[in-house]
Amino acid sequence: YYTHIWMFNDYDGADSSTGALYKFDGYTGDYITRYSSGAYKDVSAATFYNVDSFTAYGDVDTLIHIKGTNALFIDITQTPPIYYGSMVMDNIEDDEATLIKVYDISMDDQNVYRLQIKATYYGVTEGPWSNYSYQLSSLDSFVTSISLAAYPAIIAANQISTADITAIVKDQFLQPIVARLVYFTDDNTLGIISGGTPKNTDSEGKAQTIYLSGNDATEVKITAVVEQT
């Protein structure tokens, strides 16, 4: 019995501008083929796992690899490999720019364990430590981002002009989160959120309301807050 050996390489042959995923015969060690992609460059950790969190695919066996702040999922049973999607992780320092390297990855049930020498907790980076430690992520869907937009973004201060306010809520897979309450507030004493608040997110992760202008010409700050549960 044998299986294939899969290796990520920062070179596609002699080309260093992109990476490649190499496939070898696990019994003989012979080279079989390679697949070129920038997604296969600068990969720091990888593992195989059966993921049941993709509603579009059902249970799938995937090769999961870490690139930057993302875990990417691919199906290597297809030729070329099919990209399932990615999961955003929090392996970034408190300056929101410096990457925290993931040296290894392991998975159990819905838990993702990332081997790191430092980590960021509640906005503060700790480390480097004297020993490496596994940090936890989850395959269960939870809120990781909310974006807000106004259409139009500028309206007249005449107490009758309105703007459509849209908040979009997504999880760590960048998928929309459905049926989650979003609370809208504004900092203008004369203008109001006339479309109602809170509002539930729809099938696209959108929650929409309306802002009615006041009669003072000033910048208005509108805030949208979503709860995790």
C-alpha positions as CSV (number, residue, x, y, z in Angstrom):
1,Y,0.0,0.0,0.0
2,Y,1.2,3.5,-0.8
3,T,-0.1,6.9,-1.4
4,H,1.2,10.0,-3.2
5,I,3.6,12.5,-1.6
6,W,2.6,16.2,-2.1
7,M,5.2,19.0,-1.7
8,F,4.8,22.7,-1.9
9,N,7.7,24.5,-3.5
10,D,8.5,28.2,-3.8
11,Y,9.8,27.5,-7.3
12,D,8.0,26.3,-10.4
13,G,10.8,24.3,-11.9
14,A,13.5,27.0,-12.2
15,D,11.0,29.9,-12.1
16,S,11.1,31.7,-8.7
17,S,8.3,34.1,-9.6
18,T,5.6,31.6,-8.7
19,G,5.2,28.4,-6.6
20,A,4.1,24.9,-7.5
21,L,2.6,21.9,-5.9
22,Y,4.6,18.8,-6.7
23,K,3.2,15.2,-6.9
24,F,5.4,12.2,-6.3
25,D,4.8,8.5,-6.2
26,G,4.8,7.5,-2.6
27,Y,6.2,4.0,-3.3
28,T,9.0,4.7,-5.8
29,G,9.6,8.4,-5.1
30,D,9.3,9.2,-8.8
31,Y,8.2,12.6,-9.9
32,I,4.7,12.5,-11.4
33,T,3.6,16.1,-12.1
34,R,3.4,19.6,-10.7
35,Y,0.7,22.3,-10.6
36,S,1.8,25.9,-10.9
37,S,0.1,28.7,-8.9
38,G,1.0,31.7,-6.8
39,A,-1.2,30.2,-4.1
40,Y,1.5,27.4,-3.7
41,K,4.3,29.9,-3.0
42,D,5.4,30.8,0.6
43,V,3.4,28.0,2.1
44,S,4.4,27.5,5.8
45,A,2.3,24.5,6.9
46,A,-0.1,22.0,5.5
47,T,-2.2,18.9,6.4
48,F,-4.9,16.6,5.0
49,Y,-8.4,16.7,6.6
50,N,-12.0,15.8,6.0
51,V,-14.0,19.1,6.3
52,D,-17.8,19.0,6.8
53,S,-18.2,22.8,7.0
54,F,-18.7,23.6,3.4
55,T,-22.4,23.7,2.8
56,A,-21.9,23.9,-1.0
57,Y,-19.8,20.7,-1.1
58,G,-20.8,18.5,1.8
59,D,-18.0,16.4,3.4
60,V,-14.8,16.8,1.4
61,D,-11.3,15.5,1.8
62,T,-8.9,18.5,1.4
63,L,-5.3,19.5,1.4
64,I,-5.2,22.5,3.6
65,H,-2.2,24.8,3.4
66,I,-1.3,28.1,5.2
67,K,-0.4,31.1,3.2
68,G,-0.2,34.4,5.0
69,T,-3.3,34.9,7.2
70,N,-5.3,32.4,5.2
71,A,-5.9,28.6,5.3
72,L,-6.6,27.5,1.7
73,F,-8.6,24.3,0.9
74,I,-8.0,22.3,-2.3
75,D,-9.2,19.0,-3.7
76,I,-6.2,17.1,-5.0
77,T,-8.3,14.3,-6.4
78,Q,-9.1,16.5,-9.3
79,T,-6.8,17.5,-12.2
80,P,-5.8,20.2,-11.8
81,P,-6.7,20.5,-8.1
82,I,-9.9,22.4,-7.3
83,Y,-9.9,25.3,-5.0
84,Y,-12.7,25.0,-2.4
85,G,-12.2,28.3,-0.6
86,S,-10.2,29.8,2.3
87,M,-10.5,30.7,5.9
88,V,-9.2,33.9,7.5
89,M,-7.0,33.5,10.6
90,D,-5.8,35.8,13.3
91,N,-2.0,35.1,12.9
92,I,-1.1,38.8,12.7
93,E,0.6,41.1,15.2
94,D,-1.1,44.0,17.0
95,D,0.4,46.5,14.5
96,E,-2.0,44.8,12.0
97,A,0.8,44.4,9.5
98,T,3.4,41.9,10.7
99,L,2.6,38.3,10.0
100,I,2.9,35.7,12.7
101,K,4.4,32.6,11.0
102,V,2.5,29.3,11.3
103,Y,5.0,26.4,11.5
104,D,2.6,23.5,11.6
105,I,-1.1,22.8,11.4
106,S,-3.2,20.0,12.9
107,M,-7.0,19.5,12.9
108,D,-9.4,17.6,15.1
109,D,-13.2,17.8,14.7
110,Q,-13.9,21.5,14.1
111,N,-10.7,22.6,15.8
112,V,-7.7,24.0,13.9
113,Y,-4.4,24.0,15.8
114,R,-1.6,26.3,14.6
115,L,1.9,26.0,15.9
116,Q,3.3,29.5,16.5
117,I,6.1,31.2,18.6
118,K,3.9,34.2,19.3
119,A,0.2,35.1,19.2
120,T,-2.2,38.1,19.4
121,Y,-4.8,38.0,22.2
122,Y,-7.5,40.7,22.4
123,G,-5.4,43.2,20.3
124,V,-2.1,42.6,22.1
125,T,0.7,40.4,20.8
126,E,2.5,38.1,23.2
127,G,5.9,36.5,22.5
128,P,8.2,35.3,21.1
129,W,8.0,32.6,23.8
130,S,10.7,30.2,24.9
131,N,8.6,27.3,23.5
132,Y,6.3,26.9,20.6
133,S,2.6,26.6,21.3
134,Y,-0.5,25.6,19.4
135,Q,-3.1,28.4,18.8
136,L,-6.7,27.5,18.2
137,S,-9.0,28.4,15.3
138,S,-12.4,26.9,14.5
139,L,-14.1,25.6,11.4
140,D,-17.4,26.6,12.9
141,S,-18.8,29.7,11.2
142,F,-18.5,32.9,13.3
143,V,-18.6,36.6,12.6
144,T,-15.2,38.0,11.5
145,S,-16.1,41.1,9.5
146,I,-18.8,43.7,9.1
147,S,-18.6,46.3,6.4
148,L,-20.9,49.4,6.0
149,A,-21.8,51.6,3.1
150,A,-24.3,54.4,2.4
151,Y,-26.0,55.0,-1.0
152,P,-25.7,57.9,-1.7
153,A,-22.8,58.8,0.6
154,I,-23.6,62.5,0.5
155,I,-27.2,63.9,1.0
156,A,-28.7,67.3,1.5
157,A,-29.2,68.5,5.1
158,N,-32.9,69.3,4.5
159,Q,-34.7,66.7,6.8
160,I,-36.2,64.9,3.8
161,S,-33.1,63.4,2.0
162,T,-32.4,59.8,2.7
163,A,-29.5,57.3,2.2
164,D,-29.8,53.6,2.1
165,I,-27.5,52.0,4.7
166,T,-26.2,48.5,4.1
167,A,-24.1,46.4,6.4
168,I,-22.6,43.1,5.1
169,V,-21.6,40.4,7.7
170,K,-19.2,37.6,6.8
171,D,-17.6,34.7,8.5
172,Q,-13.9,33.5,8.4
173,F,-14.6,31.7,5.1
174,L,-15.7,35.1,3.6
175,Q,-19.2,33.6,3.4
176,P,-22.4,35.6,4.3
177,I,-23.8,35.1,7.7
178,V,-27.6,34.8,7.6
179,A,-30.3,35.8,10.2
180,R,-28.0,37.8,12.5
181,L,-29.3,41.1,14.0
182,V,-27.4,44.2,13.1
183,Y,-27.8,47.4,15.3
184,F,-27.5,50.8,13.6
185,T,-26.8,54.0,15.4
186,D,-25.9,57.6,14.2
187,D,-24.2,60.5,16.0
188,N,-26.4,63.3,14.7
189,T,-29.0,64.6,17.1
190,L,-31.2,65.9,14.2
191,G,-30.9,63.1,11.7
192,I,-32.4,59.6,12.5
193,I,-32.2,56.0,11.5
194,S,-35.7,56.0,9.9
195,G,-35.6,52.5,8.4
196,G,-35.6,50.8,11.7
197,T,-33.0,49.0,13.9
198,P,-32.0,46.3,14.5
199,K,-32.3,44.5,11.2
200,N,-31.7,40.9,10.3
201,T,-29.1,39.8,7.7
202,D,-30.5,38.2,4.6
203,S,-29.2,35.3,2.5
204,E,-26.4,37.5,1.2
205,G,-25.4,38.6,4.7
206,K,-26.9,42.1,4.2
207,A,-28.8,44.1,6.7
208,Q,-30.4,47.3,5.3
209,T,-31.9,50.4,6.8
210,I,-32.5,54.1,5.9
211,Y,-30.9,57.2,7.3
212,L,-33.0,60.5,7.2
213,S,-31.0,63.7,7.2
214,G,-31.2,66.5,9.7
215,N,-31.0,70.2,8.9
216,D,-27.4,70.8,10.0
217,A,-24.7,70.4,7.3
218,T,-22.2,68.2,9.1
219,E,-20.5,64.8,8.8
220,V,-22.6,62.0,10.2
221,K,-21.1,58.9,11.7
222,I,-23.2,55.8,11.3
223,T,-22.2,52.6,13.2
224,A,-23.3,49.1,12.6
225,V,-22.8,46.4,15.4
226,V,-23.5,42.7,15.0
227,E,-23.6,40.2,17.8
228,Q,-21.7,36.9,17.6
229,T,-24.8,34.8,18.5
